[in-house]
Amino acid sequence: MTATRTPPRLVLAITVASLMAALTLTPAQADDSPSVPPGTEPSATAPVEVDPNDPDLKLPEGATLAEPKVLDIKQVVEDQSGDERREDTNADVKFALQAEVLFGKDSAKLNGDARARISAIAAEIKNQNATRIRVFGFTDNLGSYAHGRTLSRQRANAVQDVLDQELKDSGITYEVRGYSEDYPIASNATEAGRKKNRRVEVSFPRGES
């Protein structure tokens, strides 16, 4: 019996057709699993120990390695509008409110929505049992430094007054200061940066009893 041999061209055509059919029958699926930037995946391995005598370490002459220590971890949460930011560390909690959500332009008079925002901060102060509170005001670099210092202090005073009314605790110590354009958190070269710099910060120790 003579076997029938399929021409090579026909075999190739059948193979391609079968592959196309397989691809057609397999539905596409989206990967909804969260992704992380490369190099930030969790690792179960311990950090590599540094040998201070390693010749490849190349320390400056006379320098030595510092003692290892646990660094303070800072968590920063900012709302979508950027109007409010919260920073948490192992030791402190800090809220930063942009001046525009509390005051009118070049004013230290609180607007109608300001009390609700400050009340929320007061609630967190109670939750942390804090008795030492810092209220610092800041401006951008427009106008004179002296005017900015006066305005930033007046705004810090206004926020402190509401906190005092909300907390009603004579055992709390306040530190209130106005820093004008000092300590910017963004560039004053753009309006977006200046808006971030015009702010009042309220900070206090975490979990103080």
Backbone as CSV, one residue per row, in Angstrom:
resi,resn,N_x,N_y,N_z,CA_x,CA_y,CA_z,C_x,C_y,C_z
1,MET,0.850,-1.187,0.000,0.000,0.000,0.000,0.891,1.243,0.000
2,THR,0.581,2.179,-0.911,1.401,3.373,-1.045,0.811,4.511,-0.229
3,ALA,1.607,5.093,0.701,1.118,6.200,1.552,1.013,7.469,0.724
4,THR,-0.064,8.198,1.013,-0.274,9.469,0.320,0.465,10.560,1.064
5,ARG,1.296,11.265,0.384,2.124,12.280,1.029,1.514,13.670,0.809
6,THR,1.314,14.381,1.878,0.730,15.725,1.775,1.803,16.713,1.355
7,PRO,1.543,17.500,0.339,2.545,18.477,-0.096,2.902,19.419,1.051
8,PRO,4.171,19.825,1.152,4.612,20.716,2.241,3.811,21.998,2.316
9,ARG,3.426,22.553,1.182,2.691,23.827,1.184,1.333,23.649,1.844
10,LEU,0.689,22.487,1.617,-0.616,22.219,2.203,-0.501,22.048,3.705
11,VAL,0.580,21.400,4.203,0.795,21.231,5.639,0.935,22.586,6.306
12,LEU,1.680,23.471,5.681,1.867,24.805,6.225,0.548,25.553,6.292
13,ALA,-0.264,25.431,5.275,-1.566,26.108,5.252,-2.468,25.585,6.349
14,ILE,-2.463,24.251,6.581,-3.295,23.665,7.632,-2.818,24.126,9.004
15,THR,-1.501,24.201,9.186,-0.945,24.626,10.477,-1.330,26.059,10.796
16,VAL,-1.190,26.938,9.829,-1.558,28.337,10.030,-3.043,28.468,10.317
17,ALA,-3.861,27.718,9.605,-5.307,27.777,9.830,-5.657,27.297,11.221
18,SER,-4.993,26.227,11.688,-5.263,25.709,13.033,-4.868,26.720,14.093
19,LEU,-3.724,27.405,13.890,-3.252,28.403,14.841,-4.214,29.579,14.919
20,MET,-4.716,30.030,13.763,-5.665,31.133,13.733,-6.955,30.756,14.441
21,ALA,-7.388,29.497,14.280,-8.603,29.042,14.950,-8.407,29.025,16.453
22,ALA,-7.233,28.584,16.893,-6.956,28.541,18.332,-6.950,29.934,18.916
23,LEU,-6.356,30.885,18.199,-6.319,32.257,18.687,-7.703,32.860,18.725
24,THR,-8.538,32.500,17.798,-9.894,33.044,17.749,-10.740,32.529,18.892
25,LEU,-10.513,31.275,19.286,-11.327,30.668,20.330,-10.878,31.069,21.725
26,THR,-9.683,31.633,21.883,-9.171,32.009,23.200,-9.504,33.463,23.486
27,PRO,-10.406,33.736,24.453,-10.787,35.131,24.724,-9.647,35.899,25.384
28,ALA,-9.549,37.202,25.060,-8.526,38.053,25.675,-8.959,38.425,27.076
29,GLN,-8.016,38.455,28.024,-8.309,38.793,29.409,-7.409,39.926,29.873
30,ALA,-7.999,40.878,30.592,-7.227,41.986,31.146,-6.686,41.592,32.509
31,ASP,-5.471,41.979,32.792,-4.857,41.699,34.088,-5.216,42.827,35.045
32,ASP,-6.118,42.533,35.987,-6.572,43.547,36.937,-5.749,43.575,38.213
33,SER,-4.713,42.739,38.300,-3.920,42.699,39.521,-3.103,43.979,39.638
34,PRO,-2.888,44.472,40.872,-2.121,45.713,41.040,-0.673,45.524,40.630
35,SER,-0.081,46.573,40.135,1.322,46.517,39.754,2.118,47.480,40.613
36,VAL,3.403,47.231,40.735,4.296,48.103,41.503,5.497,48.424,40.640
37,PRO,6.139,49.537,40.861,7.338,49.863,40.084,8.411,48.807,40.258
38,PRO,9.200,48.542,39.234,10.281,47.545,39.360,11.213,47.882,40.511
39,GLY,11.586,46.848,41.236,12.513,47.046,42.340,11.852,47.346,43.666
40,THR,10.508,47.489,43.671,9.817,47.790,44.926,9.030,46.593,45.443
41,GLU,9.175,45.454,44.786,8.465,44.269,45.250,8.972,43.861,46.628
42,PRO,8.086,43.318,47.502,8.534,42.883,48.828,9.519,41.725,48.719
43,SER,10.464,41.691,49.612,11.476,40.645,49.618,11.570,40.035,51.005
44,ALA,11.733,38.718,51.040,11.837,38.022,52.331,13.271,37.950,52.812
45,THR,14.201,38.409,51.990,15.603,38.314,52.382,16.006,39.509,53.227
46,ALA,16.912,39.290,54.137,17.404,40.362,55.000,18.337,41.269,54.222
47,PRO,18.473,42.518,54.622,19.415,43.414,53.939,20.839,42.889,54.014
48,VAL,21.604,43.214,53.003,23.000,42.767,52.967,23.794,43.519,54.033
49,GLU,24.547,42.787,54.818,25.379,43.412,55.837,26.593,44.061,55.171
50,VAL,26.962,45.242,55.655,28.096,45.972,55.100,29.318,45.712,55.969
51,ASP,30.384,45.226,55.346,31.637,44.976,56.053,32.449,46.276,56.063
52,PRO,32.664,46.879,57.232,33.410,48.148,57.274,34.848,48.017,56.807
53,ASN,35.363,46.780,56.761,36.745,46.564,56.329,36.840,46.156,54.863
54,ASP,35.734,46.144,54.167,35.723,45.770,52.754,36.527,46.799,51.953
55,PRO,37.559,46.380,51.208,38.383,47.348,50.453,37.606,48.071,49.358
56,ASP,36.466,47.506,48.939,35.664,48.146,47.897,34.716,49.203,48.453
57,LEU,34.690,49.375,49.760,33.767,50.337,50.367,34.186,51.770,50.060
58,LYS,35.487,52.014,49.981,36.043,53.315,49.581,35.520,54.469,50.449
59,LEU,35.659,54.329,51.755,35.328,55.419,52.666,36.407,56.497,52.596
60,PRO,36.056,57.768,52.805,37.081,58.821,52.874,38.063,58.510,54.006
61,GLU,39.264,58.983,53.863,40.300,58.700,54.857,39.870,59.181,56.241
62,GLY,39.935,58.291,57.211,39.573,58.623,58.574,38.097,58.445,58.885
63,ALA,37.264,58.173,57.864,35.816,58.031,58.080,35.487,56.614,58.524
64,THR,34.407,56.482,59.278,33.923,55.181,59.728,32.424,55.096,59.478
65,LEU,31.916,53.884,59.446,30.483,53.687,59.268,29.737,54.076,60.551
66,ALA,28.611,54.734,60.393,27.790,55.078,61.553,27.094,53.833,62.074
67,GLU,26.689,53.889,63.313,25.954,52.778,63.899,24.612,52.621,63.177
68,PRO,24.178,51.391,62.898,22.879,51.203,62.239,21.750,51.675,63.141
69,LYS,20.723,52.252,62.533,19.578,52.712,63.310,18.317,52.605,62.482
70,VAL,17.193,52.569,63.157,15.895,52.504,62.484,15.469,53.922,62.130
71,LEU,15.250,54.179,60.857,14.843,55.504,60.410,13.347,55.709,60.627
72,ASP,12.982,56.946,60.901,11.581,57.289,61.074,10.878,57.202,59.726
73,ILE,9.758,56.509,59.672,9.001,56.342,58.438,7.941,57.424,58.358
74,LYS,7.879,58.110,57.233,6.893,59.169,57.042,5.868,58.742,55.997
75,GLN,4.600,58.861,56.356,3.520,58.594,55.412,2.816,59.909,55.103
76,VAL,2.676,60.226,53.832,2.062,61.483,53.413,0.818,61.182,52.592
77,VAL,-0.308,61.779,52.998,-1.563,61.626,52.269,-2.082,63.010,51.928
78,GLU,-2.315,63.254,50.657,-2.814,64.548,50.203,-4.111,64.337,49.443
79,ASP,-5.133,65.160,49.723,-6.387,64.987,49.005,-6.199,65.379,47.543
80,GLN,-7.152,64.968,46.711,-7.003,65.118,45.265,-6.830,66.572,44.843
81,SER,-7.487,67.473,45.544,-7.391,68.884,45.193,-6.082,69.510,45.663
82,GLY,-5.397,68.849,46.590,-4.171,69.406,47.149,-4.425,70.417,48.251
83,ASP,-5.694,70.591,48.648,-6.016,71.589,49.666,-5.530,71.188,51.049
84,GLU,-5.437,69.898,51.291,-5.071,69.423,52.626,-4.105,68.258,52.515
85,ARG,-3.114,68.235,53.393,-2.126,67.168,53.409,-1.907,66.712,54.837
86,ARG,-1.777,65.410,55.028,-1.493,64.854,56.352,-0.191,64.065,56.278
87,GLU,0.674,64.304,57.239,1.931,63.574,57.346,1.968,62.842,58.683
88,ASP,2.255,61.559,58.631,2.367,60.739,59.840,3.769,60.161,59.935
89,THR,4.403,60.309,61.091,5.659,59.635,61.370,5.476,58.805,62.632
90,ASN,6.530,58.135,63.046,6.448,57.345,64.277,6.207,58.229,65.495
91,ALA,6.581,59.506,65.385,6.517,60.389,66.554,5.445,61.461,66.461
92,ASP,5.122,61.926,65.244,4.269,63.105,65.112,3.197,62.938,64.040
93,VAL,2.193,63.812,64.136,1.156,63.953,63.108,1.152,65.419,62.699
94,LYS,1.108,65.667,61.388,1.078,67.056,60.915,0.037,67.224,59.823
95,PHE,-0.798,68.237,59.975,-1.763,68.614,58.955,-1.320,69.930,58.331
96,ALA,-1.408,70.023,57.025,-1.127,71.272,56.316,-2.358,71.645,55.502
97,LEU,-2.911,72.837,55.773,-4.079,73.331,55.057,-3.662,74.522,54.202
98,GLN,-4.004,74.498,52.930,-3.695,75.634,52.083,-4.515,76.838,52.524
99,ALA,-3.901,78.011,52.459,-4.545,79.229,52.953,-5.855,79.513,52.230
100,GLU,-5.933,79.158,50.937,-7.131,79.467,50.160,-8.387,78.781,50.676
101,VAL,-8.240,77.634,51.357,-9.418,76.925,51.859,-9.841,77.451,53.228
102,LEU,-9.030,78.315,53.818,-9.329,78.860,55.139,-9.634,80.353,55.114
103,PHE,-8.959,81.093,54.239,-9.017,82.554,54.277,-9.262,83.136,52.885
104,GLY,-9.711,84.389,52.879,-9.751,85.139,51.639,-8.358,85.620,51.286
105,LYS,-8.210,86.185,50.092,-6.912,86.659,49.637,-6.378,87.756,50.553
106,ASP,-5.150,87.591,51.000,-4.461,88.557,51.858,-5.253,88.873,53.130
107,SER,-5.965,87.853,53.647,-6.807,88.051,54.827,-6.498,86.990,55.864
108,ALA,-6.738,87.326,57.129,-6.589,86.368,58.223,-7.946,86.034,58.836
109,LYS,-9.028,86.387,58.134,-10.367,86.083,58.611,-10.813,84.744,58.041
110,LEU,-11.166,83.814,58.920,-11.562,82.477,58.492,-12.873,82.528,57.714
111,ASN,-12.959,81.717,56.660,-14.196,81.655,55.881,-15.173,80.646,56.483
112,GLY,-16.320,80.484,55.843,-17.369,79.643,56.397,-17.034,78.166,56.468
113,ASP,-16.159,77.689,55.589,-15.821,76.262,55.573,-14.635,75.915,56.457
114,ALA,-13.963,76.922,56.977,-12.726,76.677,57.711,-12.944,75.895,59.000
115,ARG,-14.006,76.224,59.742,-14.207,75.586,61.048,-14.348,74.070,60.921
116,ALA,-15.041,73.602,59.892,-15.217,72.157,59.737,-13.873,71.461,59.541
117,ARG,-12.991,72.055,58.751,-11.677,71.463,58.535,-10.845,71.475,59.817
118,ILE,-10.898,72.577,60.548,-10.123,72.672,61.786,-10.708,71.747,62.849
119,SER,-12.029,71.593,62.855,-12.675,70.684,63.813,-12.214,69.247,63.597
120,ALA,-12.017,68.867,62.333,-11.541,67.506,62.044,-10.133,67.306,62.605
121,ILE,-9.307,68.343,62.536,-7.966,68.252,63.112,-8.060,68.165,64.637
122,ALA,-8.965,68.935,65.227,-9.154,68.888,66.683,-9.553,67.481,67.129
123,ALA,-10.387,66.824,66.342,-10.805,65.462,66.684,-9.610,64.511,66.692
124,GLU,-8.684,64.697,65.747,-7.496,63.838,65.719,-6.573,64.151,66.891
125,ILE,-6.507,65.416,67.280,-5.698,65.783,68.453,-6.239,65.077,69.697
126,LYS,-7.559,65.054,69.842,-8.172,64.340,70.969,-7.860,62.853,70.895
127,ASN,-7.920,62.303,69.686,-7.673,60.880,69.503,-6.249,60.505,69.901
128,GLN,-5.306,61.418,69.667,-3.908,61.163,70.011,-3.562,61.591,71.435
129,ASN,-4.523,62.181,72.143,-4.288,62.658,73.510,-3.109,63.628,73.579
130,ALA,-2.975,64.472,72.553,-1.846,65.400,72.496,-2.091,66.597,73.403
131,THR,-1.041,67.051,74.064,-1.142,68.232,74.926,-0.178,69.336,74.505
132,ARG,0.604,69.100,73.450,1.498,70.122,72.904,1.214,70.250,71.412
133,ILE,0.785,71.411,70.998,0.351,71.616,69.613,1.101,72.797,69.011
134,ARG,1.607,72.610,67.821,2.261,73.685,67.085,1.359,74.134,65.942
135,VAL,1.178,75.433,65.821,0.397,76.010,64.733,1.282,77.038,64.041
136,PHE,1.712,76.718,62.832,2.661,77.568,62.102,2.024,78.064,60.808
137,GLY,2.165,79.366,60.551,1.665,79.946,59.314,2.802,80.244,58.350
138,PHE,2.514,80.135,57.034,3.510,80.376,55.997,2.850,81.103,54.821
139,THR,3.637,81.879,54.094,3.156,82.555,52.896,4.088,82.237,51.728
140,ASP,3.757,82.787,50.552,4.675,82.691,49.420,5.649,83.863,49.490
141,ASN,6.415,84.064,48.421,7.429,85.124,48.455,6.970,86.423,47.790
142,LEU,5.675,86.547,47.494,5.165,87.788,46.930,4.945,88.804,48.053
143,GLY,5.178,90.052,47.792,5.045,91.064,48.828,6.266,91.089,49.718
144,SER,6.237,91.972,50.703,7.396,92.109,51.581,7.449,90.969,52.601
145,TYR,8.656,90.700,53.058,8.850,89.653,54.069,8.112,90.023,55.358
146,ALA,8.179,91.286,55.737,7.541,91.729,56.977,6.026,91.540,56.914
147,HIS,5.424,91.898,55.774,3.978,91.713,55.636,3.621,90.229,55.695
148,GLY,4.434,89.408,55.035,4.186,87.967,55.063,4.292,87.400,56.460
149,ARG,5.226,87.904,57.234,5.385,87.407,58.605,4.175,87.787,59.457
150,THR,3.687,89.007,59.302,2.509,89.434,60.065,1.282,88.622,59.661
151,LEU,1.079,88.471,58.349,-0.091,87.737,57.858,-0.037,86.281,58.277
152,SER,1.120,85.648,58.143,1.226,84.230,58.497,0.993,84.014,59.985
153,ARG,1.439,84.941,60.823,1.201,84.822,62.262,-0.281,85.031,62.581
154,GLN,-0.918,85.998,61.939,-2.339,86.232,62.172,-3.178,85.019,61.754
155,ARG,-2.804,84.406,60.665,-3.530,83.213,60.217,-3.317,82.050,61.172
156,ALA,-2.109,81.884,61.667,-1.848,80.832,62.648,-2.645,81.082,63.921
157,ASN,-2.727,82.344,64.342,-3.515,82.692,65.527,-4.990,82.353,65.328
158,ALA,-5.514,82.623,64.128,-6.933,82.359,63.854,-7.231,80.864,63.952
159,VAL,-6.334,80.035,63.408,-6.528,78.581,63.478,-6.407,78.102,64.918
160,GLN,-5.445,78.642,65.657,-5.265,78.255,67.058,-6.489,78.608,67.891
161,ASP,-7.113,79.745,67.612,-8.316,80.142,68.352,-9.424,79.112,68.199
162,VAL,-9.625,78.623,66.974,-10.674,77.624,66.746,-10.319,76.302,67.418
163,LEU,-9.066,75.898,67.340,-8.645,74.674,68.020,-8.908,74.773,69.517
164,ASP,-8.598,75.926,70.092,-8.814,76.131,71.528,-10.300,76.026,71.873
165,GLN,-11.137,76.599,71.023,-12.586,76.522,71.254,-13.092,75.085,71.128
166,GLU,-12.537,74.344,70.204,-12.984,72.968,69.988,-12.494,72.033,71.091
167,LEU,-11.260,72.203,71.517,-10.659,71.269,72.473,-11.049,71.576,73.919
168,LYS,-11.198,72.861,74.250,-11.616,73.257,75.614,-10.781,72.545,76.675
169,ASP,-9.472,72.602,76.526,-8.578,71.899,77.450,-7.491,72.865,77.899
170,SER,-7.539,73.262,79.156,-6.547,74.204,79.684,-5.174,73.573,79.844
171,GLY,-5.101,72.250,79.727,-3.824,71.566,79.873,-3.010,71.525,78.590
172,ILE,-3.557,72.057,77.496,-2.846,72.029,76.220,-1.953,73.253,76.089
173,THR,-0.744,73.035,75.640,0.198,74.115,75.370,0.309,74.319,73.868
174,TYR,0.164,75.575,73.419,0.258,75.893,72.002,1.557,76.642,71.708
175,GLU,2.140,76.338,70.574,3.255,77.118,70.047,2.797,77.680,68.710
176,VAL,2.641,78.980,68.629,2.079,79.623,67.437,3.120,80.561,66.844
177,ARG,3.403,80.401,65.547,4.416,81.229,64.896,4.019,81.536,63.458
178,GLY,4.530,82.658,62.955,4.373,83.018,61.554,5.737,83.097,60.905
179,TYR,5.932,82.372,59.800,7.251,82.263,59.192,7.365,82.962,57.840
180,SER,6.320,83.679,57.421,6.371,84.368,56.137,6.741,83.377,55.034
181,GLU,7.724,83.716,54.204,8.078,82.877,53.062,9.130,81.828,53.394
182,ASP,9.579,81.786,54.656,10.574,80.784,55.048,9.987,79.377,54.945
183,TYR,10.852,78.400,54.732,10.498,76.980,54.692,9.443,76.658,53.629
184,PRO,9.667,77.031,52.365,8.712,76.646,51.316,8.733,75.143,51.089
185,ILE,7.605,74.600,50.679,7.525,73.172,50.358,7.418,72.960,48.854
186,ALA,7.375,74.051,48.092,7.309,73.987,46.634,7.996,75.227,46.079
187,SER,8.204,75.245,44.775,8.873,76.378,44.138,7.952,77.591,44.095
188,ASN,8.498,78.736,44.435,7.743,79.981,44.342,7.779,80.577,42.928
189,ALA,8.365,79.852,41.979,8.464,80.346,40.610,7.154,80.201,39.851
190,THR,6.228,79.382,40.351,4.943,79.186,39.679,3.817,79.435,40.671
191,GLU,2.642,79.736,40.147,1.485,79.958,41.015,1.094,78.673,41.734
192,ALA,1.228,77.544,41.050,0.905,76.259,41.689,1.800,76.027,42.904
193,GLY,3.080,76.374,42.776,3.990,76.219,43.902,3.703,77.213,45.006
194,ARG,3.430,78.460,44.627,3.122,79.478,45.641,1.856,79.109,46.411
195,LYS,0.903,78.499,45.723,-0.342,78.088,46.389,-0.057,77.060,47.475
196,LYS,0.854,76.125,47.208,1.220,75.135,48.218,1.932,75.788,49.404
197,ASN,2.725,76.813,49.120,3.492,77.459,50.193,2.620,78.319,51.101
198,ARG,1.504,78.823,50.592,0.578,79.599,51.427,-0.260,78.600,52.226
199,ARG,0.117,78.385,53.480,-0.498,77.297,54.231,-0.417,77.561,55.727
200,VAL,-1.200,76.785,56.488,-1.087,76.731,57.946,-0.881,75.271,58.321
201,GLU,0.132,75.009,59.122,0.425,73.656,59.557,0.098,73.487,61.032
202,VAL,-0.542,72.382,61.352,-0.847,72.018,62.742,-0.179,70.671,63.007
203,SER,0.722,70.622,63.978,1.420,69.372,64.272,1.397,69.099,65.770
204,PHE,1.490,67.828,66.107,1.435,67.415,67.517,2.002,66.007,67.640
205,PRO,2.484,65.655,68.847,3.055,64.310,69.051,1.993,63.238,68.931
206,ARG,2.415,62.087,68.454,1.514,60.952,68.314,1.372,60.194,69.638
207,GLY,0.142,59.924,70.014,-0.108,59.056,71.150,0.432,59.553,72.463
208,GLU,0.488,60.840,72.652,0.978,61.383,73.932,-0.102,61.197,75.000
209,SER,0.292,60.729,76.169,-0.680,60.504,77.243,-0.535,61.553,78.333
